[in-house]
Amino acid sequence: MNRHKQTIQKRSTEFGLLLSVLVAVTGCSSVNTETNKLKAEVVKPAPDAGFIEHPERQTKRADLPFQKVWVKPGFNAANYKELEVAPVNTQYMLEMDWLHELSSANLLTDIKNDFKELAQYFRSQVIKEFKEDPNHRFTLVEFANQHRLPALRMELALIEINPSQPALHAAGWLVPGGGTAAGVVNQRRAAFEGRLRDVKTGEVVATFADRDMQDAGPLDLTRLTWFGPAKGIMDRWAKQFVQIANRKPGEMVTDETPFTLRPF
């Protein structure tokens, strides 16, 4: 086991122990206010992929769950009433290191098809969460020519998804002494970059990026696919988009616990 993998496992173990103590001492309601800090210790931000034009402007904000955020000075989201969710970009996932270690062209083709499924799933979850928002913060529109009121377009790119170990074993991808592919196993991470664009002017008014991880316990059926845990992360992101859209001035949106505390 290499030093990098040992470090990841150590941090994950420490996170789980610390979270167990917090649950026991303060109860679940208080834990969520600390998970932004805990996540920062366990999950490091993904390298900039290129979807965001000026990533150097982004910073970590304590009141938001995402690791990198930039908002145009003077931008007022309250002025916008409609939202368009663009198809999710997947081109940056083709740069993932473990993908280049696959020897089978057929397998690579299958994974590229999975990328399309994941992109459709992510977009559909975001649309679903906004449509089911009891506050009806935004009216969802499908196409640019449908806009009647000031509108934003949410543009998202999936930039990283780590495969799950059981799926790699089942497919015969993971071999003893494997390289990068073996090194990312069981990190169960996914990352995205996103931007908000004023539909009328075409100007980007906000950018944001996040990397997160998802628990996959022994009884978790999502492990039957290499990308299963990533869907849980996307579900969480979709909910957070709605929470951020509805938050009041000064209100904090926190990260949910990225691990389920399972005794077996």
C-alpha positions in Angstrom: 0.0 0.0 0.0 1.5 3.3 -1.0 1.9 6.3 1.4 -0.8 8.4 -0.4 -3.4 5.6 0.1 -2.4 5.2 3.7 -2.9 8.9 4.3 -6.4 8.8 2.7 -7.4 5.9 4.9 -6.0 7.4 8.0 -7.9 10.7 7.4 -11.1 8.8 6.7 -10.7 6.8 10.0 -10.0 10.0 12.0 -13.0 11.6 10.4 -15.2 8.7 11.3 -14.0 8.6 14.9 -14.4 12.4 15.3 -17.9 12.3 13.9 -18.8 9.5 16.2 -17.8 11.6 19.2 -19.7 14.6 17.9 -22.8 12.6 17.5 -22.5 11.2 21.0 -21.8 14.5 22.6 -23.8 17.0 20.7 -26.4 15.2 18.8 -27.0 15.1 15.0 -28.5 18.6 14.8 -25.1 20.1 15.9 -23.0 17.9 13.7 -24.1 19.4 10.5 -22.6 22.8 11.5 -19.2 21.2 11.9 -19.1 19.0 8.7 -17.8 21.8 6.5 -14.7 21.9 8.6 -14.4 18.2 8.9 -14.8 17.7 5.2 -11.9 20.2 4.6 -9.7 17.9 6.6 -10.6 14.7 4.7 -11.5 15.7 1.2 -9.0 18.0 -0.6 -10.3 20.1 -3.5 -9.9 18.7 -7.0 -7.3 20.3 -9.3 -8.9 23.0 -11.6 -10.1 21.2 -14.7 -10.5 24.2 -17.0 -14.3 24.5 -17.2 -14.1 27.7 -15.0 -12.2 30.4 -16.9 -10.8 32.2 -13.8 -10.4 29.6 -11.0 -7.9 31.9 -9.3 -10.8 34.1 -8.2 -12.5 31.4 -6.2 -12.1 31.0 -2.4 -13.5 28.8 0.3 -16.6 30.4 2.0 -17.5 29.3 5.5 -21.2 29.8 4.8 -21.4 27.5 1.8 -20.7 23.8 1.5 -18.6 24.0 -1.7 -14.8 24.2 -1.6 -14.4 26.9 -4.2 -16.7 29.8 -4.8 -16.7 33.2 -6.6 -19.6 35.6 -6.9 -19.4 38.7 -9.0 -19.3 41.8 -6.8 -22.8 43.4 -6.7 -24.6 40.3 -8.0 -28.1 40.0 -6.6 -29.7 36.6 -7.1 -33.0 37.9 -6.0 -33.3 39.8 -9.3 -33.7 36.5 -11.2 -36.9 34.4 -11.3 -36.2 31.7 -13.9 -33.5 29.0 -14.2 -32.3 26.9 -17.1 -30.2 23.8 -16.3 -27.9 23.1 -19.2 -26.8 19.5 -20.2 -23.9 18.4 -18.0 -20.4 18.5 -19.5 -18.3 15.3 -19.2 -15.3 16.0 -21.4 -13.0 16.6 -18.5 -13.6 13.1 -17.0 -11.7 11.8 -20.1 -8.5 13.1 -18.4 -8.8 11.0 -15.3 -5.6 9.0 -14.7 -7.2 5.7 -13.9 -9.1 5.8 -17.2 -5.9 5.8 -19.2 -4.8 2.5 -17.6 -7.7 0.5 -19.0 -6.4 -1.9 -21.6 -9.8 -2.8 -23.2 -11.2 -0.5 -25.9 -14.6 -2.1 -25.4 -14.5 -1.3 -21.7 -13.5 2.3 -22.3 -16.4 2.6 -24.7 -18.8 1.3 -22.0 -17.4 3.7 -19.5 -17.9 6.7 -21.8 -21.5 5.6 -22.2 -21.7 5.5 -18.4 -20.5 9.1 -18.4 -23.5 10.1 -20.5 -25.8 8.3 -18.0 -24.2 10.1 -15.1 -24.5 13.5 -16.8 -28.2 12.9 -17.5 -28.7 11.7 -13.9 -27.0 14.8 -12.4 -29.0 17.2 -14.5 -32.3 15.4 -13.9 -31.7 15.4 -10.1 -31.0 19.2 -10.2 -34.2 19.8 -12.2 -36.2 17.5 -9.9 -35.0 19.3 -6.7 -35.8 22.7 -8.0 -39.2 21.6 -9.3 -40.0 20.1 -5.9 -38.8 23.1 -4.0 -41.7 24.1 -1.7 -40.6 27.7 -2.0 -40.7 27.7 -5.8 -37.6 29.9 -5.8 -37.1 29.5 -9.5 -39.4 28.7 -12.5 -37.6 26.0 -14.5 -37.4 26.6 -18.2 -36.1 24.1 -20.8 -34.9 26.3 -23.6 -33.5 29.9 -23.9 -36.4 31.1 -26.0 -38.9 30.2 -23.2 -37.6 32.8 -20.8 -40.1 35.5 -19.9 -38.4 36.9 -16.8 -34.8 37.6 -15.8 -33.1 34.2 -15.9 -29.9 32.3 -14.9 -28.4 29.3 -16.7 -26.7 26.8 -14.5 -23.8 25.1 -16.4 -22.2 22.1 -14.7 -19.2 19.8 -15.6 -18.4 16.5 -13.9 -14.6 16.5 -13.7 -13.8 13.4 -11.5 -15.4 10.1 -10.4 -13.4 7.5 -8.7 -14.4 3.8 -9.2 -15.6 1.6 -6.4 -13.5 -1.5 -5.5 -16.1 -4.3 -5.8 -17.0 -3.2 -9.4 -13.3 -3.1 -10.4 -12.8 -6.6 -9.0 -15.9 -7.9 -10.7 -14.9 -6.4 -14.1 -11.3 -7.7 -13.7 -9.9 -4.1 -13.9 -8.1 -4.2 -10.5 -5.0 -6.4 -10.5 -2.4 -6.9 -7.7 0.2 -4.2 -7.8 -2.1 -2.0 -10.0 -1.0 1.6 -10.6 -3.1 4.7 -10.5 -6.4 2.8 -10.9 -5.7 0.8 -7.8 -4.6 4.0 -6.0 -7.9 5.7 -6.2 -10.0 2.6 -5.3 -12.4 3.1 -2.4 -11.9 6.8 -2.2 -15.5 7.0 -3.6 -15.0 10.6 -4.6 -16.6 12.8 -7.3 -16.0 16.4 -8.3 -17.7 19.0 -10.4 -17.2 22.6 -11.6 -20.1 24.9 -12.2 -21.0 28.4 -13.2 -24.1 30.7 -13.3 -24.6 32.8 -16.4 -27.0 35.7 -17.0 -29.1 34.5 -19.9 -29.7 37.9 -21.3 -26.1 39.2 -21.2 -24.3 36.0 -21.4 -22.1 37.1 -18.5 -20.8 34.6 -15.9 -22.0 35.9 -12.5 -20.8 33.1 -10.2 -18.6 30.0 -10.3 -18.3 27.1 -7.8 -16.6 23.8 -7.5 -16.6 20.9 -5.1 -15.2 17.4 -4.5 -17.0 15.1 -2.1 -17.0 11.5 -1.0 -19.8 9.0 -0.3 -20.0 6.1 2.1 -20.4 2.7 0.5 -21.1 0.2 3.3 -21.0 -3.6 2.9 -24.7 -3.8 2.2 -24.8 -0.9 -0.2 -26.2 -2.0 -3.6 -24.8 1.0 -5.3 -21.5 -0.8 -5.3 -22.7 -3.1 -8.1 -21.7 -0.4 -10.5 -18.3 1.3 -10.7 -20.0 4.7 -10.4 -22.7 3.9 -7.8 -21.5 6.0 -4.9 -21.2 9.0 -7.2 -25.0 9.2 -7.5 -25.3 9.8 -3.8 -22.9 12.7 -4.1 -24.9 14.2 -7.0 -28.1 13.8 -5.0 -26.5 15.8 -2.2 -25.2 18.5 -4.6 -28.6 18.9 -6.2 -30.2 19.5 -2.8 -27.5 22.0 -1.8 -28.1 24.0 -5.0 -31.7 24.5 -3.8 -30.7 25.3 -0.3 -28.3 27.9 -1.4 -30.9 29.4 -3.8 -33.3 29.7 -0.8 -30.9 30.8 1.9 -31.5 34.1 3.7 -28.7 36.7 4.1 -26.2 35.5 6.6 -27.6 32.0 6.7 -25.1 29.1 6.5 -25.6 26.1 4.2 -23.7 23.1 5.6 -22.5 19.9 4.2 -24.2 16.7 5.2 -22.1 13.9 6.7 -20.3 12.2 3.9 -20.2 8.9 5.8 -22.9 6.7 7.2 -21.8 5.4 10.6 -22.4 1.7 10.2 -21.2 -0.9 12.7 -20.9 -3.6 10.0 
